[in-house]
Amino acid sequence: MRIEETGLEGVLVLTPRRHADARGWFEESWNRDTLRAAGIDLDFVQDNHSMSVAAGTVRGLHYQAPPRAQAKLVRVLAGSVLDVAVDAREGSPGFGRHVAVALSAGDGRQLLIPAGFLHGFATTAPMTHVAYKCTDTWSPEHDGAVAWNDPDLAIGWGLDPAAAQLSDKDRAAPRWRDWRTPFRLEDPA
């Protein structure tokens, strides 16, 4: 497993080693022991899978507040996305900054997003399937969102906001400046 740091502490790109032959390839997308030895010790308890029909579908920016905060490991099973993590931990040197990473089924890269970050993605291909592991189960009382296209966050999604496919939840999400973060840097999440 190749582990790459990003511009935000704790947000990592994990690329599994693929073993190819005439049949195709095999990869180990998560190995607790291997990653624990590399300092990544997470207990995933829920797997999610989304399918987006159209390119330009946006899901996010989502979070789950403490004490039910979630770390996520995101990968693309078919198609491609621009995956985004925003540091929402008050007191963090990265507070309000984001990283955006292209992920595709073809490259196998995964994005590891710690608890305390907003998460979202925009599909860049039709019929995109995204799978992600979470360290806590979904809790509607702790679920929330921030506007994906907030000008204060200045995320370059690479798509026309008027053409984005959104859920009602994402369409109604508050702006960053109107939202109060539930995360503090010292939160163990």
Secondary structure, 3 states (H helix, E strand, C coil): CEEEECCCCCCEEEECCEEEECCEEEECCCCHHHHHHCCCCCCCCEEEEEEECCCCEEEEEEEECCCCCCCEEEEEEECEEEEEEEECEECCCCCCCEEEEEEECCCCCEEEECCCEEEEEEECCCCEEEEEEECCCCCCCCEEECCCCCCCCCCCCCCCHHHCECCHHHHCCCCHHHCCCCEECCCCC
